[in-house]
Amino acid sequence: MPTTRSATTVWNGTLFEGAGKVTLESSGLGTYDVSWPSRAEQSGGKTSPEELIAAAHSSCYSMAFSNGLAENGTPAESLTVSAEVEFTPGTGITGIALTVRGVVPGLDEATFLELAQAAKEGCPVSQALAAVPITLDAAFADLS
Protein backbone atom coordinates (compact mmCIF):
# COMPACT_ATOMS: atom_id res chain seq x y z
CA MET A 1 0.00 0.00 0.00
CA PRO A 2 1.49 3.38 -0.98
CA THR A 3 2.37 5.97 1.61
CA THR A 4 2.55 9.71 1.17
CA ARG A 5 4.79 12.12 3.01
CA SER A 6 4.35 15.86 2.91
CA ALA A 7 6.03 19.16 3.58
CA THR A 8 4.74 22.68 3.15
CA THR A 9 6.64 25.87 2.41
CA VAL A 10 5.29 29.36 2.96
CA TRP A 11 7.33 31.93 1.01
CA ASN A 12 7.09 35.70 1.40
CA GLY A 13 8.63 38.22 -0.96
CA THR A 14 10.76 37.93 -4.05
CA LEU A 15 13.27 35.19 -4.74
CA PHE A 16 16.32 37.26 -3.84
CA GLU A 17 14.98 39.35 -0.96
CA GLY A 18 12.29 37.04 0.37
CA ALA A 19 12.40 34.07 2.68
CA GLY A 20 10.34 31.08 3.58
CA LYS A 21 9.67 28.43 6.14
CA VAL A 22 9.41 24.75 5.25
CA THR A 23 7.45 22.54 7.62
CA LEU A 24 7.94 18.79 7.71
CA GLU A 25 4.26 17.91 7.95
CA SER A 26 4.34 14.11 8.03
CA SER A 27 6.87 13.74 10.83
CA GLY A 28 6.04 16.93 12.68
CA LEU A 29 9.77 17.35 13.28
CA GLY A 30 9.73 21.06 12.79
CA THR A 31 9.75 24.15 10.65
CA TYR A 32 12.95 25.36 9.04
CA ASP A 33 13.96 28.68 7.49
CA VAL A 34 14.91 28.82 3.80
CA SER A 35 16.11 31.67 1.61
CA TRP A 36 17.90 32.24 -1.68
CA PRO A 37 21.18 33.26 0.00
CA SER A 38 21.08 30.10 2.15
CA ARG A 39 20.66 28.09 -1.05
CA ALA A 40 23.10 29.84 -3.37
CA GLU A 41 25.74 31.07 -0.92
CA GLN A 42 26.31 30.14 2.73
CA SER A 43 23.64 28.32 4.71
CA GLY A 44 23.69 30.78 7.60
CA GLY A 45 21.75 28.37 9.80
CA LYS A 46 19.02 27.83 7.22
CA THR A 47 18.26 24.80 5.09
CA SER A 48 17.80 24.45 1.33
CA PRO A 49 16.03 22.14 -1.08
CA GLU A 50 19.42 20.56 -1.83
CA GLU A 51 20.10 19.80 1.84
CA LEU A 52 16.68 18.20 2.13
CA ILE A 53 17.38 16.13 -1.02
CA ALA A 54 20.74 15.10 0.46
CA ALA A 55 19.00 13.95 3.65
CA ALA A 56 16.45 11.98 1.65
CA HIS A 57 19.09 10.42 -0.58
CA SER A 58 21.50 9.41 2.19
CA SER A 59 18.75 7.81 4.25
CA CYS A 60 17.15 6.03 1.28
CA TYR A 61 20.51 4.70 0.09
CA SER A 62 21.33 3.51 3.62
CA MET A 63 18.11 1.51 3.67
CA ALA A 64 18.64 0.05 0.18
CA PHE A 65 22.24 -0.96 0.88
CA SER A 66 21.38 -2.37 4.30
CA ASN A 67 18.67 -4.50 2.70
CA GLY A 68 20.96 -5.74 -0.06
CA LEU A 69 23.62 -6.73 2.45
CA ALA A 70 21.07 -8.58 4.60
CA GLU A 71 19.66 -10.40 1.57
CA ASN A 72 23.24 -11.43 0.75
CA GLY A 73 23.52 -13.02 4.20
CA THR A 74 26.08 -10.43 5.32
CA PRO A 75 24.21 -7.80 7.30
CA ALA A 76 26.08 -4.59 8.03
CA GLU A 77 27.22 -3.82 11.52
CA SER A 78 27.08 -0.16 10.48
CA LEU A 79 26.86 2.04 7.41
CA THR A 80 27.75 5.71 7.33
CA VAL A 81 26.34 7.40 4.25
CA SER A 82 26.65 11.01 3.16
CA ALA A 83 25.14 12.71 0.15
CA GLU A 84 26.41 15.97 -1.28
CA VAL A 85 24.03 17.72 -3.67
CA GLU A 86 25.68 20.32 -5.89
CA PHE A 87 23.59 23.34 -6.86
CA THR A 88 24.69 25.87 -9.46
CA PRO A 89 22.59 29.06 -9.54
CA GLY A 90 21.10 29.55 -12.99
CA THR A 91 21.64 25.88 -13.88
CA GLY A 92 20.16 23.83 -11.06
CA ILE A 93 21.25 20.62 -9.40
CA THR A 94 24.32 19.48 -11.31
CA GLY A 95 25.43 16.40 -9.40
CA ILE A 96 25.11 14.22 -6.35
CA ALA A 97 28.00 12.46 -4.64
CA LEU A 98 27.16 9.51 -2.39
CA THR A 99 29.83 8.28 0.02
CA VAL A 100 29.40 5.12 2.09
CA ARG A 101 31.71 3.57 4.64
CA GLY A 102 30.63 0.24 6.01
CA VAL A 103 31.50 -2.27 8.65
CA VAL A 104 30.36 -5.60 7.21
CA PRO A 105 31.92 -8.67 8.83
CA GLY A 106 32.54 -11.62 6.52
CA LEU A 107 32.17 -9.75 3.23
CA ASP A 108 34.89 -9.37 0.59
CA GLU A 109 35.56 -6.00 -1.02
CA ALA A 110 34.39 -6.96 -4.52
CA THR A 111 30.99 -8.07 -3.26
CA PHE A 112 30.75 -4.99 -1.04
CA LEU A 113 31.32 -2.75 -4.06
CA GLU A 114 28.89 -4.74 -6.22
CA LEU A 115 26.13 -4.51 -3.60
CA ALA A 116 26.90 -0.83 -3.01
CA GLN A 117 26.41 -0.11 -6.71
CA ALA A 118 23.22 -2.19 -6.86
CA ALA A 119 21.85 -0.21 -3.92
CA LYS A 120 22.59 3.06 -5.72
CA GLU A 121 20.70 1.85 -8.77
CA GLY A 122 17.81 0.39 -6.76
CA CYS A 123 17.33 3.20 -4.26
CA PRO A 124 14.00 4.91 -5.05
CA VAL A 125 15.49 8.36 -4.45
CA SER A 126 18.38 7.58 -6.84
CA GLN A 127 15.80 6.53 -9.39
CA ALA A 128 13.80 9.74 -8.88
CA LEU A 129 16.97 11.80 -9.35
CA ALA A 130 18.26 9.85 -12.36
CA ALA A 131 18.39 12.97 -14.54
CA VAL A 132 21.36 14.14 -12.44
CA PRO A 133 24.79 12.46 -12.44
CA ILE A 134 25.18 10.44 -9.23
CA THR A 135 28.61 9.22 -8.17
CA LEU A 136 29.35 6.62 -5.53
CA ASP A 137 32.44 6.29 -3.33
CA ALA A 138 32.07 3.01 -1.44
CA ALA A 139 34.64 1.45 0.89
CA PHE A 140 34.97 -0.47 4.10
CA ALA A 141 35.24 1.79 7.13
CA ASP A 142 38.75 2.34 8.44
CA LEU A 143 38.64 0.88 11.94
CA SER A 144 42.22 1.69 12.85
Summary of the structure (lengths in Angstrom):
residues: 144
radius of gyration: 17.5
end to end distance: 44.2
largest distance: 55.8
contacts: 388
relative contact order: 0.14
helix: 33%
strand: 33%
